Amino acid sequence: MRAGAVAAGTTLMMLLMSSPAVALVRDDGDDPGPGLSLIDTLGLFVGAPILLFLVIAGLVMVLDKSKKQV
């Protein structure tokens, strides 16, 4: 109980002492560029990892040197 109270108190203090995110204020020289469309986002964060996984799994299966037991 005491450890939980200390952990909760520490977490609360860290949250209260941290500075707020200032995402809307641009820094000098900041150039974020155009945003990604839905298709671009899905391709980059869903499609590319799946494709990379399949390529690596395929290479492992093709280049497997172990003998197959029949």
All heavy atoms as a GROMACS GRO file, in nm:
protein
  497
    1MET      N    1   0.083  -0.118   0.000
    1MET     CA    2   0.000   0.000   0.000
    1MET      C    3   0.088   0.125   0.000
    1MET      O    4   0.060   0.220  -0.073
    1MET     CB    5  -0.090  -0.005   0.125
    1MET     CG    6  -0.186   0.108   0.133
    1MET     SD    7  -0.328   0.067   0.035
    1MET     CE    8  -0.447   0.172   0.106
    2ARG      N    9   0.192   0.120   0.082
    2ARG     CA   10   0.280   0.235   0.092
    2ARG      C   11   0.355   0.258  -0.039
    2ARG      O   12   0.370   0.371  -0.085
    2ARG     CB   13   0.378   0.213   0.206
    2ARG     CG   14   0.465   0.329   0.236
    2ARG     CD   15   0.552   0.298   0.356
    2ARG     NE   16   0.627   0.414   0.397
    2ARG     CZ   17   0.709   0.415   0.499
    2ARG    NH1   18   0.728   0.304   0.569
    2ARG    NH2   19   0.774   0.524   0.530
    3ALA      N   20   0.403   0.147  -0.100
    3ALA     CA   21   0.476   0.158  -0.227
    3ALA      C   22   0.385   0.212  -0.337
    3ALA      O   23   0.427   0.293  -0.420
    3ALA     CB   24   0.532   0.022  -0.267
    4GLY      N   25   0.260   0.170  -0.338
    4GLY     CA   26   0.165   0.222  -0.437
    4GLY      C   27   0.139   0.370  -0.419
    4GLY      O   28   0.128   0.445  -0.516
    5ALA      N   29   0.128   0.414  -0.292
    5ALA     CA   30   0.105   0.556  -0.265
    5ALA      C   31   0.227   0.638  -0.307
    5ALA      O   32   0.212   0.747  -0.366
    5ALA     CB   33   0.076   0.576  -0.117
    6VAL      N   34   0.346   0.586  -0.282
    6VAL     CA   35   0.468   0.658  -0.324
    6VAL      C   36   0.476   0.666  -0.476
    6VAL      O   37   0.507   0.770  -0.532
    6VAL     CB   38   0.593   0.590  -0.263
    6VAL    CG1   39   0.720   0.647  -0.325
    6VAL    CG2   40   0.595   0.608  -0.113
    7ALA      N   41   0.446   0.554  -0.543
    7ALA     CA   42   0.451   0.553  -0.689
    7ALA      C   43   0.347   0.648  -0.748
    7ALA      O   44   0.376   0.722  -0.842
    7ALA     CB   45   0.429   0.412  -0.741
    8ALA      N   46   0.226   0.647  -0.693
    8ALA     CA   47   0.122   0.736  -0.743
    8ALA      C   48   0.158   0.882  -0.717
    8ALA      O   49   0.139   0.969  -0.803
    8ALA     CB   50  -0.011   0.703  -0.677
    9GLY      N   51   0.213   0.911  -0.599
    9GLY     CA   52   0.253   1.047  -0.568
    9GLY      C   53   0.365   1.096  -0.657
    9GLY      O   54   0.363   1.210  -0.705
   10THR      N   55   0.462   1.009  -0.683
   10THR     CA   56   0.572   1.045  -0.771
   10THR      C   57   0.523   1.072  -0.912
   10THR      O   58   0.562   1.169  -0.977
   10THR     CB   59   0.678   0.933  -0.772
   10THR    OG1   60   0.719   0.908  -0.638
   10THR    CG2   61   0.797   0.969  -0.857
   11THR      N   62   0.435   0.985  -0.961
   11THR     CA   63   0.380   1.003  -1.095
   11THR      C   64   0.302   1.133  -1.104
   11THR      O   65   0.315   1.208  -1.202
   11THR     CB   66   0.290   0.883  -1.132
   11THR    OG1   67   0.366   0.763  -1.120
   11THR    CG2   68   0.237   0.897  -1.273
   12LEU      N   69   0.221   1.161  -1.004
   12LEU     CA   70   0.143   1.284  -1.003
   12LEU      C   71   0.233   1.406  -1.003
   12LEU      O   72   0.210   1.503  -1.077
   12LEU     CB   73   0.049   1.286  -0.882
   12LEU     CG   74  -0.043   1.407  -0.870
   12LEU    CD1   75  -0.135   1.414  -0.991
   12LEU    CD2   76  -0.121   1.401  -0.742
   13MET      N   77   0.338   1.404  -0.922
   13MET     CA   78   0.430   1.517  -0.918
   13MET      C   79   0.503   1.536  -1.050
   13MET      O   80   0.524   1.648  -1.095
   13MET     CB   81   0.531   1.499  -0.804
   13MET     CG   82   0.472   1.517  -0.666
   13MET     SD   83   0.389   1.675  -0.644
   13MET     CE   84   0.526   1.787  -0.659
   14MET      N   85   0.541   1.425  -1.116
   14MET     CA   86   0.608   1.435  -1.245
   14MET      C   87   0.514   1.496  -1.349
   14MET      O   88   0.556   1.576  -1.432
   14MET     CB   89   0.655   1.297  -1.292
   14MET     CG   90   0.765   1.238  -1.205
   14MET     SD   91   0.917   1.329  -1.217
   14MET     CE   92   0.977   1.269  -1.370
   15LEU      N   93   0.387   1.457  -1.346
   15LEU     CA   94   0.291   1.512  -1.440
   15LEU      C   95   0.266   1.660  -1.415
   15LEU      O   96   0.252   1.739  -1.508
   15LEU     CB   97   0.158   1.435  -1.433
   15LEU     CG   98   0.160   1.296  -1.493
   15LEU    CD1   99   0.029   1.224  -1.464
   15LEU    CD2  100   0.184   1.302  -1.642
   16LEU      N  101   0.260   1.699  -1.290
   16LEU     CA  102   0.234   1.839  -1.257
   16LEU      C  103   0.356   1.928  -1.285
   16LEU      O  104   0.340   2.045  -1.321
   16LEU     CB  105   0.194   1.852  -1.110
   16LEU     CG  106   0.057   1.794  -1.074
   16LEU    CD1  107   0.035   1.802  -0.923
   16LEU    CD2  108  -0.054   1.866  -1.148
   17MET      N  109   0.475   1.874  -1.270
   17MET     CA  110   0.596   1.954  -1.289
   17MET      C  111   0.641   1.961  -1.435
   17MET      O  112   0.722   2.047  -1.469
   17MET     CB  113   0.711   1.895  -1.204
   17MET     CG  114   0.684   1.895  -1.056
   17MET     SD  115   0.673   2.057  -0.985
   17MET     CE  116   0.842   2.103  -0.983
   18SER      N  117   0.592   1.871  -1.517
   18SER     CA  118   0.637   1.871  -1.657
   18SER      C  119   0.575   1.989  -1.731
   18SER      O  120   0.463   2.031  -1.704
   18SER     CB  121   0.600   1.740  -1.726
   18SER     OG  122   0.460   1.727  -1.731
   19SER      N  123   0.649   2.039  -1.826
   19SER     CA  124   0.598   2.152  -1.903
   19SER      C  125   0.498   2.102  -2.007
   19SER      O  126   0.511   1.991  -2.060
   19SER     CB  127   0.713   2.225  -1.971
   19SER     OG  128   0.778   2.139  -2.060
   20PRO      N  129   0.399   2.182  -2.039
   20PRO     CA  130   0.300   2.138  -2.137
   20PRO      C  131   0.360   2.131  -2.278
   20PRO      O  132   0.455   2.203  -2.309
   20PRO     CB  133   0.192   2.245  -2.129
   20PRO     CG  134   0.261   2.364  -2.077
   20PRO     CD  135   0.370   2.314  -1.987
   21ALA      N  136   0.306   2.045  -2.358
   21ALA     CA  137   0.352   2.033  -2.496
   21ALA      C  138   0.308   2.157  -2.572
   21ALA      O  139   0.194   2.202  -2.562
   21ALA     CB  140   0.293   1.908  -2.560
   22VAL      N  141   0.399   2.214  -2.647
   22VAL     CA  142   0.369   2.336  -2.722
   22VAL      C  143   0.374   2.300  -2.870
   22VAL      O  144   0.457   2.352  -2.945
   22VAL     CB  145   0.470   2.448  -2.689
   22VAL    CG1  146   0.402   2.583  -2.690
   22VAL    CG2  147   0.539   2.428  -2.556
   23ALA      N  148   0.288   2.213  -2.911
   23ALA     CA  149   0.292   2.164  -3.048
   23ALA      C  150   0.247   2.267  -3.149
   23ALA      O  151   0.282   2.259  -3.266
   23ALA     CB  152   0.206   2.038  -3.060
   24LEU      N  153   0.169   2.366  -3.106
   24LEU     CA  154   0.117   2.464  -3.200
   24LEU      C  155   0.214   2.579  -3.224
   24LEU      O  156   0.196   2.657  -3.316
   24LEU     CB  157  -0.017   2.519  -3.150
   24LEU     CG  158  -0.128   2.415  -3.142
   24LEU    CD1  159  -0.255   2.478  -3.087
   24LEU    CD2  160  -0.155   2.354  -3.277
   25VAL      N  161   0.316   2.592  -3.142
   25VAL     CA  162   0.413   2.700  -3.157
   25VAL      C  163   0.527   2.649  -3.243
   25VAL      O  164   0.593   2.551  -3.210
   25VAL     CB  165   0.465   2.748  -3.020
   25VAL    CG1  166   0.572   2.854  -3.038
   25VAL    CG2  167   0.352   2.797  -2.934
   26ARG      N  168   0.551   2.716  -3.354
   26ARG     CA  169   0.656   2.674  -3.446
   26ARG      C  170   0.789   2.736  -3.405
   26ARG      O  171   0.797   2.851  -3.365
   26ARG     CB  172   0.623   2.720  -3.588
   26ARG     CG  173   0.496   2.658  -3.642
   26ARG     CD  174   0.526   2.522  -3.695
   26ARG     NE  175   0.404   2.464  -3.750
   26ARG     CZ  176   0.375   2.337  -3.742
   26ARG    NH1  177   0.456   2.256  -3.681
   26ARG    NH2  178   0.266   2.292  -3.794
   27ASP      N  179   0.896   2.657  -3.417
   27ASP     CA  180   1.031   2.707  -3.391
   27ASP      C  181   1.085   2.774  -3.517
   27ASP      O  182   1.034   2.753  -3.628
   27ASP     CB  183   1.124   2.593  -3.350
   27ASP     CG  184   1.090   2.538  -3.213
   27ASP    OD1  185   1.033   2.614  -3.132
   27ASP    OD2  186   1.121   2.421  -3.187
   28ASP      N  187   1.192   2.850  -3.502
   28ASP     CA  188   1.257   2.911  -3.617
   28ASP      C  189   1.312   2.803  -3.708
   28ASP      O  190   1.380   2.711  -3.665
   28ASP     CB  191   1.371   3.003  -3.573
   28ASP     CG  192   1.320   3.128  -3.505
   28ASP    OD1  193   1.202   3.163  -3.529
   28ASP    OD2  194   1.396   3.191  -3.430
   29GLY      N  195   1.283   2.813  -3.836
   29GLY     CA  196   1.333   2.716  -3.932
   29GLY      C  197   1.251   2.589  -3.939
   29GLY      O  198   1.284   2.497  -4.012
   30ASP      N  199   1.142   2.581  -3.865
   30ASP     CA  200   1.056   2.462  -3.866
   30ASP      C  201   0.976   2.459  -3.995
   30ASP      O  202   0.908   2.555  -4.029
   30ASP     CB  203   0.963   2.467  -3.745
   30ASP     CG  204   0.886   2.338  -3.725
   30ASP    OD1  205   0.925   2.237  -3.788
   30ASP    OD2  206   0.789   2.339  -3.648
   31ASP      N  207   0.987   2.352  -4.068
   31ASP     CA  208   0.913   2.335  -4.193
   31ASP      C  209   0.857   2.194  -4.197
   31ASP      O  210   0.922   2.102  -4.247
   31ASP     CB  211   1.005   2.360  -4.312
   31ASP     CG  212   0.930   2.360  -4.444
   31ASP    OD1  213   0.806   2.376  -4.442
   31ASP    OD2  214   0.995   2.342  -4.548
   32PRO      N  215   0.736   2.173  -4.142
   32PRO     CA  216   0.684   2.037  -4.130
   32PRO      C  217   0.649   1.970  -4.262
   32PRO      O  218   0.645   1.848  -4.270
   32PRO     CB  219   0.560   2.054  -4.043
   32PRO     CG  220   0.519   2.196  -4.061
   32PRO     CD  221   0.645   2.272  -4.086
   33GLY      N  222   0.622   2.046  -4.365
   33GLY     CA  223   0.587   1.986  -4.493
   33GLY      C  224   0.443   1.940  -4.496
   33GLY      O  225   0.369   1.950  -4.398
   34PRO      N  226   0.399   1.884  -4.608
   34PRO     CA  227   0.260   1.839  -4.620
   34PRO      C  228   0.235   1.712  -4.538
   34PRO      O  229   0.326   1.633  -4.517
   34PRO     CB  230   0.243   1.812  -4.769
   34PRO     CG  231   0.381   1.778  -4.816
   34PRO     CD  232   0.475   1.863  -4.732
   35GLY      N  233   0.113   1.694  -4.495
   35GLY     CA  234   0.077   1.574  -4.419
   35GLY      C  235   0.059   1.454  -4.510
   35GLY      O  236   0.055   1.465  -4.632
   36LEU      N  237   0.048   1.338  -4.448
   36LEU     CA  238   0.026   1.215  -4.523
   36LEU      C  239  -0.124   1.190  -4.538
   36LEU      O  240  -0.202   1.216  -4.447
   36LEU     CB  241   0.088   1.096  -4.450
   36LEU     CG  242   0.240   1.094  -4.436
   36LEU    CD1  243   0.281   0.976  -4.349
   36LEU    CD2  244   0.305   1.085  -4.571
   37SER      N  245  -0.161   1.134  -4.652
   37SER     CA  246  -0.301   1.095  -4.671
   37SER      C  247  -0.325   0.963  -4.597
   37SER      O  248  -0.232   0.900  -4.546
   37SER     CB  249  -0.331   1.077  -4.820
   37SER     OG  250  -0.264   0.963  -4.869
   38LEU      N  251  -0.450   0.921  -4.591
   38LEU     CA  252  -0.484   0.796  -4.524
   38LEU      C  253  -0.416   0.677  -4.590
   38LEU      O  254  -0.361   0.589  -4.522
   38LEU     CB  255  -0.636   0.776  -4.522
   38LEU     CG  256  -0.685   0.647  -4.459
   38LEU    CD1  257  -0.651   0.645  -4.312
   38LEU    CD2  258  -0.833   0.631  -4.480
   39ILE      N  259  -0.414   0.676  -4.722
   39ILE     CA  260  -0.352   0.565  -4.796
   39ILE      C  261  -0.202   0.563  -4.771
   39ILE      O  262  -0.143   0.456  -4.749
   39ILE     CB  263  -0.383   0.578  -4.947
   39ILE    CG1  264  -0.533   0.572  -4.973
   39ILE    CG2  265  -0.309   0.470  -5.026
   39ILE    CD1  266  -0.600   0.445  -4.926
   40ASP      N  267  -0.138   0.680  -4.772
   40ASP     CA  268   0.005   0.687  -4.744
   40ASP      C  269   0.037   0.638  -4.603
   40ASP      O  270   0.134   0.566  -4.581
   40ASP     CB  271   0.057   0.830  -4.760
   40ASP     CG  272   0.054   0.879  -4.903
   40ASP    OD1  273   0.054   0.794  -4.994
   40ASP    OD2  274   0.051   1.002  -4.924
   41THR      N  275  -0.044   0.679  -4.506
   41THR     CA  276  -0.022   0.640  -4.368
   41THR      C  277  -0.038   0.490  -4.350
   41THR      O  278   0.046   0.425  -4.286
   41THR     CB  279  -0.121   0.715  -4.276
   41THR    OG1  280  -0.106   0.855  -4.296
   41THR    CG2  281  -0.097   0.681  -4.131
   42LEU      N  282  -0.144   0.433  -4.406
   42LEU     CA  283  -0.164   0.288  -4.396
   42LEU      C  284  -0.053   0.211  -4.467
   42LEU      O  285  -0.007   0.109  -4.418
   42LEU     CB  286  -0.301   0.250  -4.453
   42LEU     CG  287  -0.421   0.291  -4.369
   42LEU    CD1  288  -0.550   0.255  -4.442
   42LEU    CD2  289  -0.417   0.225  -4.233
   43GLY      N  290  -0.010   0.260  -4.581
   43GLY     CA  291   0.097   0.194  -4.654
   43GLY      C  292   0.228   0.197  -4.577
   43GLY      O  293   0.301   0.098  -4.572
   44LEU      N  294   0.256   0.310  -4.514
   44LEU     CA  295   0.382   0.326  -4.443
   44LEU      C  296   0.385   0.252  -4.311
   44LEU      O  297   0.484   0.186  -4.278
   44LEU     CB  298   0.408   0.475  -4.420
   44LEU     CG  299   0.539   0.514  -4.354
   44LEU    CD1  300   0.656   0.473  -4.444
   44LEU    CD2  301   0.543   0.662  -4.326
   45PHE      N  302   0.277   0.258  -4.234
   45PHE     CA  303   0.278   0.203  -4.100
   45PHE      C  304   0.212   0.066  -4.087
   45PHE      O  305   0.222   0.003  -3.981
   45PHE     CB  306   0.212   0.300  -4.002
   45PHE     CG  307   0.290   0.428  -3.987
   45PHE    CD1  308   0.243   0.546  -4.039
   45PHE    CD2  309   0.412   0.428  -3.921
   45PHE    CE1  310   0.316   0.663  -4.026
   45PHE    CE2  311   0.485   0.544  -3.906
   45PHE     CZ  312   0.436   0.662  -3.960
   46VAL      N  313   0.143   0.019  -4.190
   46VAL     CA  314   0.081  -0.114  -4.187
   46VAL      C  315   0.137  -0.200  -4.300
   46VAL      O  316   0.187  -0.310  -4.276
   46VAL     CB  317  -0.073  -0.104  -4.197
   46VAL    CG1  318  -0.135  -0.242  -4.204
   46VAL    CG2  319  -0.130  -0.025  -4.081
   47GLY      N  320   0.130  -0.151  -4.420
   47GLY     CA  321   0.171  -0.230  -4.536
   47GLY      C  322   0.319  -0.261  -4.540
   47GLY      O  323   0.360  -0.375  -4.565
   48ALA      N  324   0.402  -0.160  -4.517
   48ALA     CA  325   0.547  -0.180  -4.524
   48ALA      C  326   0.597  -0.280  -4.418
   48ALA      O  327   0.676  -0.369  -4.452
   48ALA     CB  328   0.619  -0.046  -4.511
   49PRO      N  329   0.553  -0.272  -4.291
   49PRO     CA  330   0.600  -0.374  -4.196
   49PRO      C  331   0.553  -0.515  -4.231
   49PRO      O  332   0.629  -0.612  -4.215
   49PRO     CB  333   0.538  -0.329  -4.063
   49PRO     CG  334   0.519  -0.183  -4.078
   49PRO     CD  335   0.484  -0.162  -4.222
   50ILE      N  336   0.430  -0.529  -4.280
   50ILE     CA  337   0.381  -0.662  -4.319
   50ILE      C  338   0.463  -0.715  -4.436
   50ILE      O  339   0.504  -0.831  -4.438
   50ILE     CB  340   0.231  -0.657  -4.352
   50ILE    CG1  341   0.150  -0.634  -4.225
   50ILE    CG2  342   0.186  -0.784  -4.422
   50ILE    CD1  343   0.003  -0.612  -4.248
   51LEU      N  344   0.489  -0.630  -4.535
   51LEU     CA  345   0.570  -0.671  -4.650
   51LEU      C  346   0.710  -0.709  -4.608
   51LEU      O  347   0.764  -0.812  -4.652
   51LEU     CB  348   0.573  -0.558  -4.754
   51LEU     CG  349   0.656  -0.586  -4.879
   51LEU    CD1  350   0.590  -0.698  -4.960
   51LEU    CD2  351   0.669  -0.460  -4.961
   52LEU      N  352   0.770  -0.631  -4.520
   52LEU     CA  353   0.904  -0.661  -4.471
   52LEU      C  354   0.906  -0.793  -4.395
   52LEU      O  355   0.998  -0.875  -4.413
   52LEU     CB  356   0.954  -0.547  -4.382
   52LEU     CG  357   1.097  -0.556  -4.333
   52LEU    CD1  358   1.195  -0.554  -4.450
   52LEU    CD2  359   1.126  -0.443  -4.238
   53PHE      N  360   0.806  -0.818  -4.312
   53PHE     CA  361   0.795  -0.945  -4.240
   53PHE      C  362   0.786  -1.062  -4.339
   53PHE      O  363   0.852  -1.164  -4.321
   53PHE     CB  364   0.674  -0.943  -4.148
   53PHE     CG  365   0.646  -1.076  -4.084
   53PHE    CD1  366   0.721  -1.118  -3.975
   53PHE    CD2  367   0.547  -1.159  -4.133
   53PHE    CE1  368   0.697  -1.241  -3.917
   53PHE    CE2  369   0.522  -1.282  -4.076
   53PHE     CZ  370   0.597  -1.323  -3.968
   54LEU      N  371   0.702  -1.049  -4.440
   54LEU     CA  372   0.685  -1.157  -4.537
   54LEU      C  373   0.814  -1.183  -4.615
   54LEU      O  374   0.848  -1.300  -4.642
   54LEU     CB  375   0.570  -1.125  -4.631
   54LEU     CG  376   0.431  -1.126  -4.568
   54LEU    CD1  377   0.326  -1.082  -4.667
   54LEU    CD2  378   0.398  -1.263  -4.511
   55VAL      N  379   0.886  -1.077  -4.651
   55VAL     CA  380   1.012  -1.095  -4.724
   55VAL      C  381   1.114  -1.167  -4.636
   55VAL      O  382   1.179  -1.262  -4.680
   55VAL     CB  383   1.066  -0.958  -4.772
   55VAL    CG1  384   1.210  -0.970  -4.818
   55VAL    CG2  385   0.979  -0.903  -4.883
   56ILE      N  386   1.127  -1.125  -4.512
   56ILE     CA  387   1.223  -1.190  -4.421
   56ILE      C  388   1.183  -1.334  -4.395
   56ILE      O  389   1.268  -1.425  -4.398
   56ILE     CB  390   1.235  -1.110  -4.290
   56ILE    CG1  391   1.301  -0.976  -4.316
   56ILE    CG2  392   1.313  -1.188  -4.185
   56ILE    CD1  393   1.300  -0.882  -4.199
   57ALA      N  394   1.055  -1.361  -4.371
   57ALA     CA  395   1.009  -1.498  -4.348
   57ALA      C  396   1.033  -1.585  -4.472
   57ALA      O  397   1.076  -1.700  -4.460
   57ALA     CB  398   0.862  -1.498  -4.310
   58GLY      N  399   1.010  -1.530  -4.590
   58GLY     CA  400   1.034  -1.604  -4.712
   58GLY      C  401   1.181  -1.637  -4.732
   58GLY      O  402   1.217  -1.749  -4.770
   59LEU      N  403   1.267  -1.539  -4.704
   59LEU     CA  404   1.411  -1.564  -4.715
   59LEU      C  405   1.458  -1.670  -4.616
   59LEU      O  406   1.542  -1.754  -4.649
   59LEU     CB  407   1.490  -1.434  -4.694
   59LEU     CG  408   1.485  -1.334  -4.809
   59LEU    CD1  409   1.548  -1.203  -4.768
   59LEU    CD2  410   1.552  -1.392  -4.932
   60VAL      N  411   1.405  -1.667  -4.495
   60VAL     CA  412   1.441  -1.768  -4.396
   60VAL      C  413   1.398  -1.906  -4.442
   60VAL      O  414   1.472  -2.004  -4.431
   60VAL     CB  415   1.381  -1.734  -4.258
   60VAL    CG1  416   1.392  -1.851  -4.163
   60VAL    CG2  417   1.449  -1.611  -4.200
   61MET      N  418   1.278  -1.917  -4.498
   61MET     CA  419   1.229  -2.047  -4.544
   61MET      C  420   1.309  -2.098  -4.664
   61MET      O  421   1.341  -2.216  -4.673
   61MET     CB  422   1.081  -2.037  -4.579
   61MET     CG  423   0.993  -2.022  -4.457
   61MET     SD  424   0.820  -1.985  -4.490
   61MET     CE  425   0.776  -2.097  -4.617
   62VAL      N  426   1.343  -2.009  -4.756
   62VAL     CA  427   1.415  -2.050  -4.877
   62VAL      C  428   1.560  -2.086  -4.845
   62VAL      O  429   1.614  -2.183  -4.897
   62VAL     CB  430   1.409  -1.938  -4.983
   62VAL    CG1  431   1.507  -1.963  -5.097
   62VAL    CG2  432   1.267  -1.925  -5.036
   63LEU      N  433   1.623  -2.008  -4.758
   63LEU     CA  434   1.765  -2.028  -4.729
   63LEU      C  435   1.790  -2.121  -4.610
   63LEU      O  436   1.904  -2.130  -4.563
   63LEU     CB  437   1.832  -1.893  -4.704
   63LEU     CG  438   1.824  -1.794  -4.821
   63LEU    CD1  439   1.880  -1.660  -4.781
   63LEU    CD2  440   1.895  -1.851  -4.943
   64ASP      N  441   1.687  -2.191  -4.565
   64ASP     CA  442   1.700  -2.283  -4.451
   64ASP      C  443   1.786  -2.402  -4.492
   64ASP      O  444   1.757  -2.471  -4.589
   64ASP     CB  445   1.562  -2.329  -4.407
   64ASP     CG  446   1.567  -2.415  -4.283
   64ASP    OD1  447   1.667  -2.408  -4.210
   64ASP    OD2  448   1.469  -2.488  -4.258
   65LYS      N  449   1.894  -2.426  -4.420
   65LYS     CA  450   1.988  -2.533  -4.453
   65LYS      C  451   1.962  -2.663  -4.376
   65LYS      O  452   2.033  -2.760  -4.396
   65LYS     CB  453   2.132  -2.487  -4.425
   65LYS     CG  454   2.175  -2.367  -4.502
   65LYS     CD  455   2.216  -2.403  -4.641
   65LYS     CE  456   2.275  -2.279  -4.709
   65LYS     NZ  457   2.270  -2.283  -4.849
   66SER      N  458   1.866  -2.662  -4.285
   66SER     CA  459   1.844  -2.783  -4.206
   66SER      C  460   1.782  -2.891  -4.294
   66SER      O  461   1.711  -2.865  -4.390
   66SER     CB  462   1.755  -2.753  -4.087
   66SER     OG  463   1.626  -2.714  -4.132
   67LYS      N  464   1.812  -3.014  -4.257
   67LYS     CA  465   1.757  -3.128  -4.332
   67LYS      C  466   1.612  -3.152  -4.292
   67LYS      O  467   1.578  -3.149  -4.176
   67LYS     CB  468   1.839  -3.255  -4.301
   67LYS     CG  469   1.985  -3.240  -4.334
   67LYS     CD  470   2.005  -3.235  -4.484
   67LYS     CE  471   2.153  -3.225  -4.513
   67LYS     NZ  472   2.181  -3.180  -4.647
   68LYS      N  473   1.531  -3.181  -4.390
   68LYS     CA  474   1.392  -3.210  -4.364
   68LYS      C  475   1.380  -3.357  -4.326
   68LYS      O  476   1.428  -3.446  -4.393
   68LYS     CB  477   1.307  -3.181  -4.485
   68LYS     CG  478   1.322  -3.040  -4.535
   68LYS     CD  479   1.190  -2.981  -4.567
   68LYS     CE  480   1.208  -2.847  -4.631
   68LYS     NZ  481   1.185  -2.736  -4.554
   69GLN      N  482   1.312  -3.384  -4.214
   69GLN     CA  483   1.292  -3.521  -4.171
   69GLN      C  484   1.163  -3.573  -4.232
   69GLN      O  485   1.058  -3.511  -4.225
   69GLN     CB  486   1.285  -3.528  -4.019
   69GLN     CG  487   1.416  -3.490  -3.953
   69GLN     CD  488   1.406  -3.497  -3.802
   69GLN    OE1  489   1.303  -3.528  -3.748
   69GLN    NE2  490   1.516  -3.467  -3.735
   70VAL      N  491   1.171  -3.690  -4.294
   70VAL     CA  492   1.054  -3.746  -4.362
   70VAL      C  493   1.003  -3.865  -4.286
   70VAL      O  494   1.067  -3.937  -4.222
   70VAL     CB  495   1.089  -3.788  -4.507
   70VAL    CG1  496   0.967  -3.843  -4.576
   70VAL    CG2  497   1.149  -3.672  -4.581
   0.00000   0.00000   0.00000
